[in-house]
Amino acid sequence: MPNQWKQRKAIMNRYDRTARTYDAQYAEEQEAKFQVALENSPLDDNAVVLDAGCGTGLLFRHLAKRVALVVGIDTSTNLLKQARLRARAHNNIAIVRADADHAPFKTNAFTHTFAITLLQNTPLPATTLKEIKRTTRSNATIIITGLKKHFTFESLSQLIADAGLEITIMRTDEKLKDFIAICGKTPMTPHASDFSATDLQRLQPSPFHGPSP
């Protein structure tokens, strides 16, 4: 655990330092991923969406006009400052400082999860995916990207399968730096609990959730 905390802290510090220049460095790259992900992800006005590792909130404008609720989480305080500025333009975005491996949400809370540029920034990607699975509904759509520098097609596919998720579509091309996987839960006995699209209070966010140092 101490080593994992050091890794998490190093990642938080790096993004805190680069938050002001993040969009200039990565917006174009992120938008390319968003386009592929959204083209292959059915959304509707009842959807409750988790943006796991939301960064500066670049995905917000694509989601907010199409769904009931967007919840963005990240561990970087400075990235979330930028995200909150973006969220002001919409009335259906909530932002929580939280670790994706320790999400402060009930089981089956979300109809969709976008985990864009997340896995390469987590010490234990398998744990991250299992937590994403826990917080999504049985018929959820889960969008996962894997940076090609960190994952091969085979290793990412195996990681997703081991987490109990099933890839329905895998996309990439020479212009994308990532593999983009559209996934669902591997069929299993459904949970009895479910949540309404607008019931933000029952998601139970708190100021910060993550491992202790």
Secondary structure, DSSP 8 states (H G I E B T S, - for coil): -HHHHHHHHHHHHHHHHHGGGHHHHHHHHHHHHHHHHHHT----TT-EEEEET-TTTTTHHHHHTTSSEEEEEES-HHHHHHHHHHHTT-SSEEEEEE-GGG--S-TT-EEEEEETT-GGGSS-HHHHHHHHHHHEEEEEEEEEEEETTT--HHHHHHHHHHTTEEEEEEE--TT-SEEEEEEEE-S----S----TT-GGGG---SEE----
